[in-house]
Amino acid sequence: MRYENPLKRVQRLKRVTARPTQTSDRVPPGQFVTDRFPVLHYGSIPEIDLATWEFRVWGLVENPVSLDWEEFRALPETTITRDIHCVTRWSKLDTTWSGVLWRDFLSELDIRPQAEATHVMFHCYGGYTTNVALDVLDDDDTMFAWSYDGKPLTPEHGWPLRALVPKKYFWKSAKWVRGVEFMAGDRPGFWEMNGYHMEGDPWREERFGW
């Protein structure tokens, strides 16, 4: 699988996409605003067949579940508009997403984390993983998104499903997500094992773990 370090692209992206902003209350330190939607990810875009697509919930939950695409897509849909911030220093404002909110996902499927569960690991087609704390996910704007700007996600942006965790750097909003593992304690995902911060708070500039 090809290793692509997105930090090598930030200066070129800044030259071609940056614009001045007066919205510093919405833009974290060290970020520039872009009207484009840069594409950065580890490895190649996976080939996914909805006929065999499966989403699993396992780990420290009382009731592990498995859903096919039709079952997942039947979950209640919500549309939200949020700003997103990439660790490579670009921010895009007022992005609109549709999908199932994390809280609705848990309630509709009666997913009950065990008492010792504190974090989850998102697992994705292609092998990517990333970790997020449960108290971060318990918010009104975290979701599994299947559409962006009123249209289904494109493959380069995570079709058919991605996580959306807008209060964290965008690497936490895992593309091509296929499952969530509930864990006791934190554990690094792919980029966290390669030097990125375990938390990834853009307002604290938690880019790297050293």
Backbone as CSV, one residue per row, in Angstrom:
resi,resn,N_x,N_y,N_z,CA_x,CA_y,CA_z,C_x,C_y,C_z
1,MET,0.842,-1.195,0.000,0.000,0.000,0.000,0.878,1.247,0.000
2,ARG,0.544,2.184,-0.820,1.369,3.388,-0.970,1.259,4.274,0.267
3,TYR,2.396,4.754,0.751,2.445,5.675,1.886,2.525,7.092,1.355
4,GLU,1.564,7.907,1.711,1.541,9.296,1.258,1.528,10.207,2.469
5,ASN,2.569,11.005,2.631,2.637,11.939,3.749,2.007,13.255,3.331
6,PRO,0.825,13.600,3.865,0.144,14.801,3.404,0.856,16.090,3.755
7,LEU,1.735,16.080,4.739,2.414,17.315,5.117,3.294,17.845,3.991
8,LYS,3.746,16.981,3.095,4.590,17.432,1.989,3.820,18.303,1.002
9,ARG,2.488,18.238,1.055,1.681,18.969,0.080,1.180,20.312,0.592
10,VAL,1.407,20.617,1.863,0.731,21.770,2.443,1.151,23.090,1.809
11,GLN,2.441,23.278,1.501,2.862,24.560,0.955,2.269,24.802,-0.428
12,ARG,2.232,23.771,-1.262,1.615,23.934,-2.584,0.121,24.216,-2.455
13,LEU,-0.546,23.511,-1.571,-1.973,23.753,-1.364,-2.212,25.178,-0.885
14,LYS,-1.357,25.654,-0.019,-1.540,27.005,0.499,-1.397,28.034,-0.612
15,ARG,-0.468,27.828,-1.532,-0.280,28.785,-2.619,-1.498,28.846,-3.532
16,VAL,-2.137,27.697,-3.774,-3.199,27.678,-4.782,-4.595,27.787,-4.194
17,THR,-4.755,27.611,-2.890,-6.108,27.586,-2.339,-6.359,28.608,-1.246
18,ALA,-5.319,29.202,-0.694,-5.526,30.065,0.464,-6.185,31.374,0.074
19,ARG,-6.971,31.908,0.998,-7.528,33.242,0.826,-7.537,33.928,2.188
20,PRO,-7.436,35.258,2.213,-7.479,35.961,3.491,-8.797,35.703,4.199
21,THR,-8.762,35.727,5.511,-9.985,35.519,6.276,-10.050,36.491,7.433
22,GLN,-11.256,36.930,7.728,-11.507,37.770,8.888,-12.296,36.989,9.934
23,THR,-12.296,35.665,9.809,-13.113,34.824,10.678,-12.236,34.053,11.650
24,SER,-11.321,34.769,12.319,-10.362,34.096,13.179,-11.040,33.377,14.335
25,ASP,-12.250,33.787,14.712,-12.969,33.083,15.763,-13.415,31.703,15.307
26,ARG,-13.397,31.468,14.002,-13.783,30.169,13.451,-12.599,29.383,12.910
27,VAL,-11.457,30.014,12.781,-10.291,29.361,12.180,-9.222,29.162,13.252
28,PRO,-8.857,27.931,13.554,-7.859,27.673,14.589,-6.495,28.244,14.226
29,PRO,-5.622,28.403,15.205,-4.284,28.942,14.938,-3.514,28.064,13.961
30,GLY,-2.769,28.743,13.070,-1.937,28.042,12.115,-2.652,27.541,10.881
31,GLN,-3.952,27.860,10.736,-4.736,27.376,9.603,-4.937,28.473,8.563
32,PHE,-5.125,28.081,7.285,-5.564,29.000,6.244,-6.871,28.482,5.671
33,VAL,-7.691,29.375,5.159,-9.014,29.018,4.646,-8.931,28.748,3.153
34,THR,-9.586,27.695,2.713,-9.650,27.359,1.297,-11.098,27.182,0.870
35,ASP,-11.378,27.526,-0.385,-12.687,27.252,-0.967,-12.735,25.868,-1.598
36,ARG,-11.569,25.264,-1.805,-11.507,23.937,-2.400,-11.646,22.872,-1.315
37,PHE,-11.619,21.627,-1.754,-11.678,20.506,-0.817,-10.512,19.581,-1.150
38,PRO,-9.312,19.873,-0.604,-8.140,19.063,-0.921,-8.355,17.592,-0.575
39,VAL,-7.743,16.735,-1.350,-7.859,15.291,-1.150,-6.531,14.766,-0.624
40,LEU,-6.530,14.286,0.603,-5.340,13.742,1.245,-5.739,12.463,1.966
41,HIS,-5.000,11.406,1.745,-5.292,10.175,2.462,-4.108,9.232,2.354
42,TYR,-4.121,8.243,3.226,-3.093,7.199,3.205,-3.488,6.122,2.201
43,GLY,-2.568,5.769,1.324,-2.801,4.672,0.411,-3.729,5.031,-0.729
44,SER,-4.158,4.018,-1.453,-5.029,4.212,-2.608,-6.492,4.132,-2.195
45,ILE,-7.372,4.591,-3.081,-8.805,4.536,-2.809,-9.266,3.085,-2.937
46,PRO,-9.876,2.529,-1.898,-10.283,1.123,-1.979,-11.467,0.925,-2.912
47,GLU,-11.520,-0.227,-3.539,-12.673,-0.605,-4.344,-13.695,-1.279,-3.430
48,ILE,-14.904,-0.729,-3.396,-15.928,-1.196,-2.466,-17.172,-1.586,-3.247
49,ASP,-17.718,-2.738,-2.925,-18.938,-3.241,-3.548,-20.057,-3.178,-2.513
50,LEU,-21.073,-2.358,-2.762,-22.157,-2.223,-1.796,-22.900,-3.537,-1.574
51,ALA,-22.842,-4.433,-2.540,-23.527,-5.718,-2.388,-22.904,-6.565,-1.277
52,THR,-21.618,-6.352,-1.013,-20.939,-7.115,0.035,-20.469,-6.223,1.186
53,TRP,-20.800,-4.947,1.128,-20.399,-3.998,2.178,-20.969,-4.432,3.515
54,GLU,-20.162,-4.292,4.548,-20.604,-4.664,5.894,-20.022,-3.687,6.899
55,PHE,-20.843,-3.295,7.871,-20.396,-2.431,8.962,-20.567,-3.206,10.260
56,ARG,-19.472,-3.290,11.029,-19.494,-4.055,12.275,-19.260,-3.151,13.472
57,VAL,-19.905,-3.502,14.579,-19.686,-2.874,15.880,-19.271,-3.987,16.831
58,TRP,-18.099,-3.851,17.448,-17.614,-4.916,18.320,-16.746,-4.321,19.418
59,GLY,-16.203,-5.202,20.237,-15.388,-4.756,21.353,-16.208,-4.704,22.624
60,LEU,-16.012,-3.660,23.401,-16.650,-3.547,24.706,-18.052,-2.956,24.582
61,VAL,-18.939,-3.733,23.964,-20.358,-3.375,23.865,-21.178,-4.576,24.312
62,GLU,-22.359,-4.296,24.846,-23.229,-5.373,25.299,-23.796,-6.172,24.137
63,ASN,-23.926,-5.527,22.987,-24.611,-6.162,21.860,-23.896,-5.850,20.548
64,PRO,-22.865,-6.593,20.190,-22.220,-6.388,18.883,-23.242,-6.523,17.755
65,VAL,-23.075,-5.704,16.720,-24.017,-5.736,15.600,-23.255,-5.725,14.281
66,SER,-23.965,-6.121,13.236,-23.445,-6.084,11.877,-24.572,-5.636,10.961
67,LEU,-24.270,-4.689,10.047,-25.279,-4.154,9.144,-24.777,-4.206,7.713
68,ASP,-25.691,-4.484,6.781,-25.364,-4.297,5.375,-25.689,-2.857,4.984
69,TRP,-25.431,-2.501,3.713,-25.595,-1.112,3.315,-27.046,-0.647,3.410
70,GLU,-27.986,-1.461,2.997,-29.390,-1.064,3.068,-29.821,-0.831,4.505
71,GLU,-29.375,-1.667,5.405,-29.718,-1.493,6.817,-29.088,-0.223,7.375
72,PHE,-27.846,0.020,7.007,-27.190,1.230,7.514,-27.852,2.480,6.943
73,ARG,-28.141,2.450,5.661,-28.725,3.635,5.008,-30.136,3.925,5.492
74,ALA,-30.790,2.949,6.117,-32.137,3.145,6.650,-32.138,3.859,7.999
75,LEU,-30.967,4.076,8.586,-30.885,4.811,9.849,-31.311,6.261,9.627
76,PRO,-31.833,6.927,10.667,-32.364,8.287,10.490,-31.307,9.271,10.007
77,GLU,-31.675,10.080,9.037,-30.743,11.021,8.411,-30.885,12.413,9.006
78,THR,-29.751,13.034,9.249,-29.684,14.417,9.715,-28.686,15.161,8.839
79,THR,-28.948,16.426,8.575,-28.032,17.274,7.809,-27.491,18.365,8.721
80,ILE,-26.177,18.538,8.716,-25.537,19.569,9.528,-24.545,20.345,8.675
81,THR,-24.242,21.568,9.095,-23.224,22.397,8.446,-22.168,22.757,9.483
82,ARG,-20.918,22.423,9.188,-19.826,22.639,10.125,-18.553,23.037,9.373
83,ASP,-17.638,23.688,10.083,-16.299,23.959,9.573,-15.424,22.726,9.813
84,ILE,-14.487,22.481,8.900,-13.556,21.369,9.065,-12.124,21.886,8.964
85,HIS,-11.222,21.214,9.668,-9.840,21.684,9.788,-8.886,20.508,9.618
86,CYS,-8.018,20.591,8.622,-7.055,19.526,8.349,-5.734,19.813,9.062
87,VAL,-5.054,18.762,9.489,-3.759,18.911,10.141,-2.739,19.546,9.209
88,THR,-2.940,19.450,7.888,-2.016,20.065,6.938,-2.266,21.558,6.760
89,ARG,-3.057,22.134,7.660,-3.226,23.573,7.855,-4.317,24.225,7.016
90,TRP,-5.088,23.472,6.250,-6.217,24.106,5.570,-7.494,23.911,6.381
91,SER,-8.349,24.918,6.285,-9.688,24.868,6.876,-10.703,25.200,5.797
92,LYS,-11.826,24.536,5.823,-12.927,24.800,4.899,-14.165,25.082,5.741
93,LEU,-14.784,26.235,5.479,-15.899,26.679,6.305,-17.236,26.275,5.693
94,ASP,-18.216,26.104,6.558,-19.611,25.879,6.139,-19.763,24.673,5.216
95,THR,-19.192,23.554,5.606,-19.378,22.323,4.837,-20.647,21.623,5.324
96,THR,-21.409,21.061,4.391,-22.708,20.466,4.712,-22.673,18.962,4.478
97,TRP,-23.081,18.237,5.492,-23.016,16.775,5.494,-24.360,16.191,5.893
98,SER,-24.668,15.031,5.343,-25.853,14.282,5.755,-25.446,12.863,6.114
99,GLY,-26.086,12.340,7.142,-25.808,10.988,7.599,-26.544,10.738,8.893
100,VAL,-26.092,9.749,9.626,-26.709,9.435,10.910,-25.816,9.963,12.028
101,LEU,-26.391,10.747,12.920,-25.652,11.257,14.064,-25.188,10.103,14.949
102,TRP,-24.033,10.281,15.573,-23.494,9.256,16.459,-24.514,8.864,17.527
103,ARG,-25.148,9.850,18.140,-26.118,9.546,19.193,-27.295,8.748,18.649
104,ASP,-27.754,9.090,17.450,-28.849,8.329,16.841,-28.394,6.925,16.458
105,PHE,-27.168,6.809,16.002,-26.596,5.504,15.663,-26.647,4.574,16.871
106,LEU,-26.226,5.077,18.022,-26.245,4.260,19.232,-27.662,3.909,19.649
107,SER,-28.544,4.905,19.652,-29.897,4.663,20.158,-30.714,3.776,19.225
108,GLU,-30.622,4.000,17.921,-31.413,3.222,16.969,-31.017,1.748,16.967
109,LEU,-29.741,1.476,17.170,-29.255,0.100,17.154,-29.112,-0.483,18.551
110,ASP,-29.520,0.309,19.558,-29.443,-0.122,20.958,-28.031,-0.582,21.313
111,ILE,-27.052,0.199,20.874,-25.655,-0.107,21.172,-25.319,0.450,22.549
112,ARG,-24.925,-0.436,23.447,-24.656,-0.041,24.830,-23.194,-0.342,25.166
113,PRO,-22.350,0.687,25.202,-20.952,0.458,25.584,-20.862,-0.081,27.007
114,GLN,-19.937,-0.986,27.222,-19.701,-1.470,28.568,-19.063,-0.368,29.408
115,ALA,-19.160,-0.511,30.730,-18.745,0.553,31.638,-17.285,0.933,31.460
116,GLU,-16.440,-0.031,31.114,-15.008,0.255,31.002,-14.616,0.852,29.657
117,ALA,-15.537,0.960,28.719,-15.221,1.525,27.401,-15.026,3.031,27.503
118,THR,-13.906,3.518,26.982,-13.601,4.952,27.016,-13.314,5.532,25.636
119,HIS,-12.929,4.687,24.682,-12.530,5.137,23.349,-13.068,4.166,22.305
120,VAL,-13.049,4.635,21.059,-13.331,3.740,19.942,-12.175,3.817,18.952
121,MET,-12.091,2.778,18.144,-11.200,2.782,16.990,-12.070,2.634,15.752
122,PHE,-11.972,3.591,14.823,-12.626,3.445,13.535,-11.747,2.577,12.639
123,HIS,-12.348,1.564,12.040,-11.657,0.686,11.100,-12.219,0.928,9.709
124,CYS,-11.341,0.979,8.719,-11.744,1.398,7.375,-11.293,0.399,6.321
125,TYR,-12.025,0.363,5.215,-11.548,-0.358,4.041,-10.204,0.244,3.625
126,GLY,-9.265,-0.609,3.284,-7.921,-0.159,2.950,-6.956,-0.251,4.106
127,GLY,-7.465,-0.514,5.329,-6.597,-0.729,6.471,-6.389,0.461,7.384
128,TYR,-6.931,1.628,7.039,-6.741,2.816,7.875,-7.506,2.665,9.186
129,THR,-6.944,3.218,10.258,-7.598,3.253,11.563,-7.337,4.601,12.213
130,THR,-8.237,5.010,13.100,-7.989,6.187,13.937,-8.827,6.081,15.200
131,ASN,-8.295,6.626,16.282,-8.894,6.522,17.606,-9.582,7.826,17.996
132,VAL,-10.710,7.716,18.703,-11.450,8.881,19.195,-12.041,8.526,20.554
133,ALA,-12.010,9.480,21.482,-12.595,9.264,22.803,-14.120,9.273,22.719
134,LEU,-14.760,8.442,23.526,-16.220,8.384,23.528,-16.843,9.707,23.932
135,ASP,-16.215,10.431,24.867,-16.814,11.699,25.270,-16.712,12.752,24.169
136,VAL,-15.781,12.598,23.241,-15.719,13.479,22.072,-16.850,13.154,21.106
137,LEU,-17.113,11.877,20.908,-18.175,11.471,19.988,-19.559,11.824,20.514
138,ASP,-19.704,11.916,21.816,-21.003,12.232,22.408,-21.274,13.724,22.276
139,ASP,-21.571,14.146,21.047,-21.764,15.555,20.717,-22.869,15.650,19.674
140,ASP,-23.330,16.874,19.424,-24.459,17.035,18.500,-24.027,17.162,17.047
141,ASP,-22.734,17.047,16.755,-22.285,17.197,15.369,-21.295,16.119,14.940
142,THR,-21.283,14.989,15.619,-20.499,13.849,15.158,-21.441,12.864,14.472
143,MET,-21.006,12.293,13.373,-21.896,11.422,12.603,-21.109,10.473,11.720
144,PHE,-21.834,9.522,11.161,-21.392,8.769,10.002,-22.080,9.388,8.799
145,ALA,-21.298,9.972,7.896,-21.852,10.743,6.777,-21.814,9.929,5.495
146,TRP,-22.920,10.015,4.740,-22.966,9.374,3.417,-23.146,10.376,2.286
147,SER,-23.323,11.658,2.621,-23.407,12.658,1.550,-22.731,13.945,1.981
148,TYR,-22.245,14.678,0.984,-21.599,15.974,1.182,-22.200,16.962,0.197
149,ASP,-22.607,18.118,0.700,-23.168,19.175,-0.141,-24.350,18.665,-0.968
150,GLY,-25.164,17.829,-0.355,-26.385,17.355,-0.990,-26.217,16.213,-1.966
151,LYS,-25.001,15.682,-2.094,-24.751,14.593,-3.041,-24.022,13.455,-2.330
152,PRO,-24.165,12.217,-2.831,-23.411,11.117,-2.224,-21.918,11.420,-2.219
153,LEU,-21.244,10.957,-1.197,-19.797,11.117,-1.145,-19.149,10.571,-2.409
154,THR,-18.120,11.236,-2.871,-17.318,10.697,-3.967,-16.273,9.741,-3.381
155,PRO,-15.735,8.834,-4.192,-14.759,7.879,-3.658,-13.573,8.539,-2.959
156,GLU,-13.067,9.637,-3.509,-11.894,10.270,-2.897,-12.209,10.927,-1.560
157,HIS,-13.485,11.154,-1.283,-13.876,11.734,0.002,-14.555,10.721,0.914
158,GLY,-14.432,9.432,0.576,-14.830,8.415,1.529,-16.022,7.555,1.185
159,TRP,-16.578,7.685,-0.043,-17.735,6.869,-0.409,-17.502,5.399,-0.076
160,PRO,-18.509,4.742,0.481,-19.880,5.224,0.687,-20.129,5.864,2.040
161,LEU,-19.167,5.751,2.966,-19.410,6.211,4.335,-18.107,6.672,4.961
162,ARG,-18.191,7.787,5.671,-17.056,8.257,6.443,-17.546,8.739,7.802
163,ALA,-16.636,8.778,8.746,-16.921,9.409,10.024,-16.784,10.919,9.866
164,LEU,-17.492,11.659,10.695,-17.334,13.112,10.747,-17.201,13.512,12.209
165,VAL,-16.008,14.033,12.549,-15.711,14.490,13.910,-15.154,15.901,13.773
166,PRO,-16.009,16.899,13.533,-15.525,18.210,13.089,-14.744,19.001,14.124
167,LYS,-14.845,18.661,15.391,-14.093,19.396,16.404,-12.651,18.900,16.537
168,LYS,-12.281,17.888,15.754,-10.913,17.382,15.727,-10.321,17.601,14.338
169,TYR,-8.984,17.534,14.237,-8.372,17.574,12.912,-8.991,16.481,12.042
170,PHE,-9.001,16.737,10.746,-9.834,15.956,9.841,-9.356,14.519,9.643
171,TRP,-8.128,14.190,10.052,-7.714,12.786,9.922,-8.546,11.880,10.833
172,LYS,-9.177,12.477,11.868,-10.053,11.693,12.740,-11.382,11.365,12.061
173,SER,-11.741,12.087,11.006,-12.991,11.835,10.269,-12.714,10.783,9.198
174,ALA,-12.596,9.560,9.634,-12.074,8.473,8.808,-12.923,8.212,7.570
175,LYS,-12.243,8.084,6.423,-12.915,7.730,5.170,-13.111,6.215,5.082
176,TRP,-14.089,5.822,4.254,-14.335,4.408,3.915,-14.513,3.549,5.171
177,VAL,-15.141,4.140,6.183,-15.254,3.450,7.465,-16.140,2.209,7.322
178,ARG,-15.715,1.142,7.972,-16.438,-0.131,7.881,-16.741,-0.738,9.244
179,GLY,-16.303,-0.069,10.315,-16.593,-0.619,11.625,-16.056,0.244,12.739
180,VAL,-16.572,-0.011,13.936,-16.134,0.723,15.112,-15.931,-0.273,16.246
181,GLU,-14.758,-0.183,16.841,-14.366,-1.060,17.945,-14.343,-0.247,19.235
182,PHE,-15.075,-0.691,20.241,-15.106,-0.018,21.538,-13.987,-0.577,22.409
183,MET,-13.229,0.330,23.046,-12.000,-0.069,23.732,-11.957,0.474,25.157
184,ALA,-11.257,-0.244,26.027,-10.944,0.235,27.372,-9.604,0.950,27.302
185,GLY,-9.626,2.270,27.379,-8.401,3.033,27.236,-8.123,3.379,25.791
186,ASP,-7.128,4.213,25.600,-6.788,4.715,24.273,-5.767,3.798,23.602
187,ARG,-5.797,3.809,22.274,-4.845,3.035,21.482,-4.617,3.783,20.180
188,PRO,-3.383,3.908,19.717,-3.132,4.707,18.518,-3.630,4.030,17.252
189,GLY,-4.174,4.838,16.341,-4.497,4.384,15.003,-3.309,4.594,14.079
190,PHE,-3.579,4.595,12.763,-2.483,4.646,11.794,-1.630,5.896,11.941
191,TRP,-2.233,7.080,11.803,-1.421,8.300,11.854,-0.882,8.559,13.253
192,GLU,-1.618,8.142,14.278,-1.124,8.314,15.639,0.142,7.485,15.862
193,MET,0.212,6.314,15.250,1.433,5.500,15.352,2.579,6.100,14.544
194,ASN,2.254,6.998,13.618,3.273,7.620,12.773,3.538,9.075,13.154
195,GLY,3.265,9.432,14.398,3.689,10.724,14.910,2.608,11.739,15.172
196,TYR,1.394,11.486,14.699,0.327,12.453,14.952,-0.155,12.344,16.404
197,HIS,-0.780,13.430,16.868,-1.250,13.518,18.245,-2.396,12.545,18.486
198,MET,-2.508,12.035,19.698,-3.591,11.104,20.010,-4.954,11.793,20.029
199,GLU,-4.989,13.083,20.352,-6.266,13.787,20.486,-6.632,14.578,19.231
200,GLY,-5.706,15.379,18.712,-5.948,16.111,17.470,-6.896,17.285,17.591
201,ASP,-6.777,18.061,18.663,-7.620,19.250,18.841,-7.018,20.413,18.047
202,PRO,-7.718,20.945,17.027,-7.131,22.022,16.222,-6.946,23.319,16.984
203,TRP,-7.762,23.575,17.978,-7.644,24.828,18.723,-6.441,24.822,19.656
204,ARG,-5.943,23.651,19.978,-4.718,23.519,20.769,-3.522,23.171,19.887
205,GLU,-3.724,23.134,18.584,-2.692,22.746,17.613,-2.042,21.411,17.980
206,GLU,-2.876,20.452,18.297,-2.382,19.124,18.649,-2.130,18.313,17.372
207,ARG,-1.110,18.745,16.642,-0.785,18.098,15.372,0.067,16.847,15.570
208,PHE,1.061,16.952,16.421,2.033,15.874,16.569,2.119,15.426,18.020
209,GLY,2.572,14.199,18.198,2.608,13.620,19.527,3.918,13.782,20.252
210,TRP,4.878,14.486,19.636,6.161,14.663,20.312,6.286,16.067,20.868
